[in-house]
């Protein structure tokens, strides 16, 4: 692990909302939300009122009556995100992009050209502001985790450099939710055992963390709390899973709601898996309820799948069983599907027609191959005429209205 602070984490501030304020100067200084039925992103002015991404639009307007909704300019998000990565790449080839609006960079090998890491970070911020008109926060530290934490502390539009001699003092005073991998659910569980800061987490016995978080997650967070993070910059990262989610405010936990939504998500995921010839064996669903608590269920199949209908049906079974285990939950606010254990090189194994009950879901059966062939035909039509040229008739037109597919595509990692 490095002994000097040469890892940068650069993160564009309130990116989507900042782009909208850049494109329309009349929005500057005003509370702005991208979206409609659901808030996709919010400006800092809107966040000051408690508006957050994923929040129902009605709730956001109640918190901030003067909130201005815009539909979003997705091609501009892609263009400006790419341009920002190019600016960082002008200083070092060791750039690891982790989303549309953030990246890590290792500048250890270019200090003789551009000066110390802090000066490189300042130069990146100045160029992004001058050339693209966007605010960007940068954290500089010895490890990737600490650099990401530092960039969060630097927000909005700031720079934080963490000296290796003082990194634990800096890290341990911060709230635990700033750690990579600590979401609302994990934060709540940690709070129940009195862990509110990263320092408290670092001093919590391993067996206590294991009881609350499980052995793997507990060990990982304990290591990060002491800034033990040996991960290096990877300039080309292939996703180990493919997923999609749909947030739709609050809807009844009924099949008429979740079934078309799951099919829509399966369609998005399946098309990506087929495009890269990377079917997957493990299907995971996540359901978020009205109180924002989430529950997941997963199953690992005998053979990897990429057919849309097979994936949708497997996901439906998982959601149906999950809801049966939580009969008191009557409202859902988000559904998600992910497929993992992706195969790199896989040839379908043909199966004899044995009259099994799940033959339609087995990719090597006659019915399974027919489903794949239908998907392949749909893919070819979409490649030529666009995504909206053809689709599954049972998908309700309202499924994708809350979160446009163009927005989802921005978050998709390369398979």
Residue pairs with C-beta under 8 A, 6 or more apart in sequence:
1 142
1 143
1 228
1 229
1 230
2 108
2 142
2 143
3 142
3 164
4 108
4 117
4 142
4 164
5 117
5 140
5 141
5 142
5 161
5 162
5 163
5 164
6 106
6 107
6 108
6 111
6 117
6 140
6 142
7 104
7 105
7 106
7 107
7 140
7 141
7 142
7 143
7 144
7 146
7 147
7 233
8 88
8 104
8 105
8 106
8 107
8 117
8 120
8 121
8 124
8 138
8 139
8 140
8 147
9 102
9 103
9 104
9 138
9 139
9 141
9 144
9 147
9 148
9 150
9 151
10 84
10 88
10 102
10 103
10 104
10 105
10 121
10 124
10 136
10 137
10 138
10 151
11 101
11 102
11 136
11 137
11 138
11 148
11 151
11 152
11 155
12 18
12 81
12 84
12 101
12 102
12 128
12 134
12 135
12 136
13 44
13 134
13 135
13 136
13 137
13 155
13 156
13 157
14 41
14 42
14 43
14 44
14 47
14 156
15 41
15 77
15 81
15 100
15 101
15 134
16 34
16 40
16 41
16 72
16 77
17 32
17 33
17 34
17 41
17 42
17 43
17 44
17 46
18 43
18 134
18 135
19 73
19 76
19 77
19 80
19 134
20 27
20 32
20 34
20 43
20 70
20 72
20 73
21 27
21 28
21 30
21 32
21 43
22 133
22 134
23 73
23 76
24 70
27 43
27 68
27 70
29 45
30 43
30 45
30 66
30 68
31 42
31 43
31 45
31 46
31 48
31 49
31 51
31 64
31 66
31 67
31 68
32 42
32 43
32 45
32 46
32 67
32 68
32 69
32 70
33 39
33 40
33 41
33 42
33 43
33 46
33 51
33 57
33 60
33 67
33 68
33 69
33 70
34 40
34 41
34 42
34 69
34 70
34 71
34 72
35 41
35 57
35 69
35 71
35 72
35 402
35 403
36 57
36 69
36 71
36 401
36 402
37 56
37 57
37 248
37 249
37 401
37 402
38 54
38 55
38 56
38 57
38 247
38 248
38 249
38 402
38 403
39 51
39 52
39 53
39 54
39 55
39 56
39 57
39 60
40 53
40 72
40 403
40 407
41 53
42 51
42 52
42 53
42 60
44 156
46 60
46 64
46 67
49 63
49 64
49 67
50 63
50 64
51 60
51 63
51 64
51 67
54 247
54 334
56 249
56 250
56 333
57 69
57 249
58 249
59 249
60 67
61 67
72 404
72 406
72 407
74 404
74 406
74 407
74 409
74 410
77 100
77 410
78 100
78 410
80 132
80 134
81 100
81 101
81 410
83 131
83 132
84 101
84 103
84 128
84 132
84 134
84 136
85 95
85 97
85 103
87 124
87 127
87 128
87 131
87 132
88 95
88 103
88 105
88 124
89 95
90 127
91 105
91 107
91 110
91 114
91 120
91 123
91 124
92 105
92 106
92 107
92 109
92 110
92 120
93 235
94 105
94 106
94 107
94 109
94 233
94 235
95 103
95 104
95 105
95 233
95 235
96 103
96 104
96 105
96 233
96 234
96 235
96 237
97 103
97 237
98 104
98 237
99 411
100 410
100 411
102 151
104 144
104 147
104 148
104 233
105 233
106 232
106 233
107 114
107 117
107 120
110 120
111 117
111 120
114 120
114 123
115 123
117 140
117 161
118 140
118 159
118 161
121 138
121 140
121 159
121 161
122 159
124 136
124 138
125 136
125 138
125 159
128 134
128 136
129 135
129 136
135 156
135 157
136 157
137 151
137 152
137 154
137 155
137 156
137 157
137 158
137 159
138 151
138 154
138 159
138 160
139 146
139 147
139 148
139 149
139 150
139 151
139 152
139 153
139 154
139 159
139 160
139 161
139 162
140 147
140 150
140 159
140 160
140 161
140 162
141 147
141 149
141 150
141 161
141 162
141 167
142 162
142 164
142 167
142 227
143 227
143 229
143 231
144 229
144 231
144 233
145 179
145 180
145 224
145 227
145 229
145 231
146 162
146 167
146 171
146 227
146 229
147 162
148 180
149 171
149 174
149 178
149 179
149 180
150 160
150 161
150 162
150 170
151 160
152 178
153 160
153 174
153 178
154 160
162 170
162 171
167 227
168 226
168 227
171 198
171 199
171 225
171 227
172 197
172 198
172 199
172 202
172 225
173 197
173 198
173 199
174 197
174 198
175 196
175 197
175 198
176 182
176 187
176 190
176 195
176 196
176 197
176 198
176 200
176 201
177 183
177 184
177 187
178 198
179 198
179 201
179 221
179 224
179 225
180 224
181 217
181 220
181 221
181 224
182 190
182 221
184 292
185 293
185 294
186 213
186 217
189 212
189 213
190 196
190 201
190 212
190 213
192 212
193 204
193 208
193 212
194 200
195 201
195 204
198 225
199 225
201 209
201 221
201 222
201 225
202 222
202 225
202 226
204 222
206 218
206 219
206 222
209 218
209 219
209 221
209 222
210 218
210 219
212 218
213 221
223 229
237 413
237 414
238 413
238 414
238 415
239 342
239 413
239 414
239 415
240 340
240 342
241 280
241 338
241 339
241 340
241 342
242 269
242 272
242 273
242 278
242 280
242 338
242 339
242 342
242 412
242 415
243 269
243 284
243 336
243 337
243 338
243 339
244 265
244 268
244 269
244 336
244 337
244 338
244 408
245 265
245 286
245 334
245 335
245 336
245 337
246 261
246 264
246 265
246 334
246 335
246 336
246 399
246 400
246 402
246 403
247 288
247 333
247 334
247 402
247 403
248 261
248 333
248 334
248 402
249 333
249 402
250 290
250 331
250 332
250 333
251 257
251 331
251 332
251 333
252 330
252 331
252 332
253 287
253 289
253 323
253 329
253 330
253 331
253 332
255 320
257 332
258 316
258 319
258 332
258 335
259 316
259 394
260 394
260 395
260 396
260 399
261 335
261 396
261 399
262 285
262 312
262 315
262 316
262 319
262 335
262 337
263 308
263 309
263 312
263 392
263 394
263 395
264 395
264 399
264 400
265 312
265 315
265 335
265 336
265 337
266 308
266 309
266 311
266 312
266 315
266 337
267 308
267 312
267 391
267 392
267 395
268 405
268 408
269 311
269 337
269 338
269 339
270 306
270 307
270 308
270 311
270 375
271 308
271 375
271 378
271 379
271 382
272 412
272 415
273 279
273 280
273 306
273 339
273 342
273 415
274 306
274 372
274 375
274 376
274 379
275 379
275 415
276 415
277 345
277 346
278 306
278 342
278 343
278 344
278 415
279 304
279 305
279 306
279 339
279 342
279 343
279 346
279 363
280 304
280 305
280 306
280 339
280 340
280 341
280 342
280 343
281 300
281 301
281 302
281 303
281 304
281 305
281 340
281 341
281 343
282 298
282 299
282 300
282 301
282 339
282 340
282 341
283 298
283 299
283 301
283 305
283 311
283 314
283 315
283 318
283 337
283 338
283 339
284 296
284 297
284 298
284 318
284 337
284 338
284 339
284 340
285 296
285 297
285 298
285 315
285 318
285 319
285 322
285 335
285 336
285 337
286 294
286 295
286 296
286 334
286 335
286 336
286 337
286 338
287 294
287 295
287 296
287 319
287 322
287 323
287 332
287 334
287 335
287 336
288 294
288 332
288 333
288 334
288 335
288 336
289 295
289 326
289 329
289 331
289 332
289 333
290 329
290 330
290 331
290 332
290 333
292 333
294 334
295 322
295 325
295 326
297 318
297 319
297 321
297 322
298 318
299 314
299 317
299 318
300 341
301 314
302 362
303 348
303 349
303 362
303 363
303 364
304 341
304 342
304 343
304 346
304 363
305 311
305 314
305 339
305 361
305 363
306 363
306 372
306 375
307 363
307 368
307 371
307 372
307 375
308 371
308 375
308 378
308 392
309 360
309 371
309 375
310 360
310 361
310 363
310 368
310 371
311 337
311 339
313 360
313 361
314 361
315 337
319 335
323 329
342 415
348 363
348 364
348 369
348 372
349 364
350 364
351 359
351 362
351 364
351 365
351 368
353 359
353 365
353 366
356 362
356 365
359 365
359 366
359 367
359 368
360 367
360 368
360 371
361 368
362 368
363 369
363 372
378 390
378 391
381 389
381 390
382 389
382 390
387 405
